[in-house]
Structure formats: structure tokens, C-alpha cells
Amino acid sequence: MALSRSARLAALTVAAASFCLIAAAPAPTPGSDGIGDPYFPQLGNGGYDARHYALDVAYNPDTDRLDGRTTLTARATQNLSAFDLDLQKLTVTKVEVDGRPADFTRSGDELRVTPKASIRKGNTFTTTVTYGGVPEPLSGPIVFGSDYGWMKTTDGVFVACEPNAASTWFPSSDHPSDKATYDIRIKAPKGLTGVSNGRLVDTYDTDKGRQTVHHWRESKPMATYLATATIGKFDVKTGTTPGGTPIYVAIDPVLAGSNNVDVYAVTAEATDYWSQVFGPYPFEETGAIVDDMPQAGFSLETQSKPIYSAVRSESTIVHELAHQWFGDSVSVAQWDDIWLNEGFATYAQWLWAEHKGTATAHDTFLNAYNSRPSTSTFWQVKVGDPQRDTMFASAVYQRGAMTLQMLRERIGDKAFFKLLPQWAQANRYGNADTADFIALAERVSGQQLDDLFDTWLFTTGKPSL
């Protein structure tokens, strides 16, 4: 049947419009090799949004060798011709995209992947990287002058990666703004336990019983630096807190009875108390990993399982558990917002002392304020932008906490203790920055607060009271 002239014109119009739409679609281009963080410009990667990591790592403590296979599921945020992953030092032997071999190159800490076919914006794709080698910890002034990342112990490895060391043991988009869920399978010699984030979903022997695999699943979004695969000999205690949250505590037997802190009991009590103050606990399980690694000299709020390099004080435990809300569930948008993590967790220590009746937060504030003369370099750190090499300076913790006490005294307890759980809930499993917090504080309190935050976060010198 022949088409009428009008029908032919209509068909031609539709075809022309379709051609214009196709022609207007942007040509595929490489994703950027970093998100442009002011402190770590090449951390994270552009062009895609990480959704899930499946990590399979096998560790040999005799040689310190790690063999890994990481599959990243991601969603393209542009038409991609190529994209980057962050990976430090380790040797890559194969890369596949959607099950097909892909080309790859290395430049510094960047792994550039070029798939056989471009990836359209909005499409979900998988990238599998096979790699291996001896992971090297990072060092420098950033984390208290201590090594951090993948660190060998006498019986295994201690893994604590803030801020930029996750890519020392798995390829990733290594920035807190690109969160994902995780399945982490850790294979190590039988007799050793691999402890990670979330909940233990399976344990089984392999290699004729010589190796054991521990499979962990973190079903809530997690920043890369909060992932761990700590391996060693551990005494494990499990149960539930009085409030009903599952708990898993692993302690190196070398440290048993090394001080009077009951890590399991404090973890359970603090998890439940913070759930009352900050809102419901954000993850499936709480707990702790306590390893014999005193040379690390620090602890870290690894998601759902804070990791301690020795048996720490009760105050340290409550600090790391407060991070589960402030730092883990609500993560920084960029690293210059780090006071939102450390100032909040330090203030939680002050609240814990108040809860226990040992000191009010006001008195703790005054002690911290009065103990530092105006000539102290402590007052020269701009807490709201502390700079990369001093991002963990004591002022970020203490003056950050002072800022919160000043806010509490300005807006009153009713508004302040309404603000904290609202902040945790409004940004649950996401990212936020200082401007977001100031805006919420002003909405909750009905007050203009720019002067307070400018004085305490962005002005050097000792503020007058």
C-alpha cells in the first residue's frame, strides 16, 4: 500500500528529529582521573558512580603477598570511552569490562581502563581487575606521623586506610564521596581469622583444608577508606547489645587482660546510648577489632567494626563508635570538611563523660580552652579548612568539639539535641559539608549563626568568650 504524501512527510519529519537527537548525543570521552578534592585532587574518579565492590583477597603472611580479584559494579554518569581506578603499587595482570577483556595502562596511582566498546551514560557495567603483589603502607605527616594502610603484624595484617590508603590493597574510586556496598572474601591460612565490615555471611575451608575463607557483607553504603580486611589470630565474642544490635568483637589473644577495659561491654553500652542520642544505629552490626599493632599508634572508625591498634581507653571506644553516625553514615563531601567527623566524635567523648557524671561538657570545654594560651599554635589552625598535612591536628578534634559546645550554649539543649539526630537522619548513608550543617543548625534553632561558625571554624587566634 502506498503512503499518502502527508504520511511520507510525517515519517521524514520523525526520522529527521531522531537523527538530530542521535547527532546531539555527546561523543564518548574518558572520565576524569580524580574528583578534584582540594587535599587529594586525584582521589576518586569521574565518569561513573560506584555501586558495589566484590573483593576477593588471598593473603600469605609468610611472604606478605596479596593476590586479589576485585569486581566493581558502577553506573556511567557520562558517555565513557575510558575511565580510571585508583591503585597503588600492585601489579595488574588482567582487566575485564562486562566480561570482555579490556585494555589498561598505568600512570602513577591511576589505572586507566579502556573497554572494547564505549559505555553509554546511565548504563550499569562491571569491571573486574586481577592483581597482586606486596602492599606497601603509606607514611608521612598526615596520620600523626604513623604508617597507615596495609600493615604487617606478627601473625597477619592490620588494615586501617584513612584517608587515602584503600587503593594500596584494592582498585577503587578511593574518595568518601563515592560510596558503595561491599562483599569481601578474605582467604588466609587455616587458623587465622579475616575480619571485615558488615556481617559474616559464610566461613569455609578451601585448598584441601589449608586455607579458610571468611565472607563479609556490608549492605549499607561505605566509603573506601572505611573498608578493612584485618587478618590474624583473634578471640571472637558475638551476641547482641541490650538494645538488640548484633555485636562482633575480635581481640588478639596477646592483648587479653592487658588493661581493665572490657571492649565488648563498652561497645555494647555505647552503641545503645548513642542510638538514643543520635538516632537509630545505622548499620547491621556493631563491634570492634583489637589487634597487637602498637606501632600504628591510632584507632580508626572502620564501618561497623572500629579497629584499635591496642586495647584502648573507654573514651577512645566511644569516640570511634560515635563515628558510625558522624563520619561513616554521614560522610564528608570533601576532606577539608574533616572536622564534621573528628569534632563530632570528640564532642561525643565530652557527652559520654557528662552521661557518666564525671564532667559536664561545659567544664570539659573550659579545661580545653583554658589549658592553651593564646600564643599556642593550636589556635592557628582553621578547623573548617585545616590543610592536608594538618587535617588530623589536635585542633580539628578539640576546637571542632569546642565549636559544638559553643553552638549548644547559643541555641540551648532542646534545639541542640534535636539537631544532632536530624543531621544524622537527613544525611544518612550520604555525604554532607560544613555549609549543610550550618544551614540545618539555623533552621532547627531559628537563629542566624554565621558569626559563631566563622569565629570558631574559620578564624585563627584564640576566640574570646
C-alpha angles and dihedrals in degrees: 000000000000118000119238118247091254092051091050091051091050092050091049090050092052091047092050092049091050090050091052091051091050092046091049094055109108116253114249113270134178118271115245119268093234142012094239100250106181092233100035108022095178098047113109122014138248130233100048144048116229112230108169139003123205105194122190111182129173118194130195110197092193093063099018087232120154122200114190145179116192124186115194120195110202142164119232114238093189138018099284128208091168139350141194138240125194113241128155125211100324120120118247116212102174141010127191130184115201089345095306124110112260132198118246140183134189128226115170108303093344125100109197113203122197113189122210090248129027119257119235121230111266095024121124116227140173128228120194119195123189113199145147149176140107110310114227121214118231123240139184140097097305100087104038091292090292131127113255140179120046106010126176119233130189092269105021139323139312113213120197115149114179121167110359111350104094087093089061088077109021136024110250150137088270104202129098092235090069105063127175142169120259147215109191121188115188120193118193138149114295111270094042124096124219111210124192144150130308119005132335105246101174144004124190141157123243140173091054092310095306095109134043126209121208113195116202127184126201105191095181122076112272135187114239095242090060094060119103139181101186113177132192146088109315139173104224127205122183136180139106132289117247086259092056104257115139112245133199120184122181119188128182105244089225087070097048109132093001091137140354098268115114098210094189094050095044091047091052094045096045093046090055095043094050088049087063095045102036102027132260117345104265101217140058097246140019127205149113143257114211113187134177098251106119092156088069088065097197146074129224135208095234104181113277091346114059109203122222124193090212136356101300135198125277088250092056091050093052089047094055092044092052086057089066085077099028110045103006106047093023104037131186118266090216133003094253086071091064093124087072086068104035101031091051095047091047090050087052087061088056090049090050091054088049090049090050093047096239098115139347118244087241092057092045088052092051092048091052092045097045096044092065119066119219089253092062117116085227089083093052095071115097097220093199090057108016097167126245102276093045098038089117096044115139090250090064088059102035103032088041088057091044088056090057092049090051088050091050092051092047099049100027133241096282094058094036096054089045090052098054098059091039089056091049093047098042092054099031111157090356143086133266141170140217093269089056091053094048091049092051092046089054093048094049095044099035088225136118105243106171093111093054096050094041091054098045102034108028108027124079121222133057110298118229117240 
